[in-house]
Amino acid sequence: MSAVLPIICLARHGETAWSLSGQHTGLTDLPLTARGELNAQSLGARLLGFTFAKVFTSPLKRAVRTSELAGFGVEAEPDCDLLEWNYGQYEGRRTKEIHEERPGWQLFRDGCPGGEAPNQVGARADRIVERVRNVPGNVLLFSSGHFLRVLTARWLGLDAEAGRLFTLDTASLSILGYEHDQSEPAVRLWNDTGHVEGRFPPAFAH
């Protein structure tokens, strides 16, 4: 990886009771499970050797706690634009349950009644993209799965709906960056969870 071009590391929070059960967890402020805390520590080990000019976190406790356990609690700055998708009436519900009353529903296309539409989440992602591109160095973001998927789509210049093409596991590490220059945004690493299972894939050189 280029020593000149910056990278943006995306850290999804560790496991919660609802991420385990498949319930949509937007603004409900759940803590990490015991395993989620262990995975967050493993994520910190995976990030050893990285240097960051800025670290930002969603203000929700599952992201803040993940940043703390990963070793970035002191420097992580809360940013409300990193909040998870507001699921409105679908908060706490599983996709299967939603499909029973609304067949064919797709989050990234249809949004949530009483919550956010895809373009609203995309607007928040755009603000994050602008913010991190103005940082002279690497950036680390702690947030939640659906928001980070929209952020990745917008980083690549795709519509927010394209977030459906990316999947993210809890405590995963992904890296956004560039190919030849900053006019060519790219995905450098996606959904790395080898550290969660105790296997460390070859690290990028920085």
Disulfide bonds with the S-S distance in Angstrom:
none
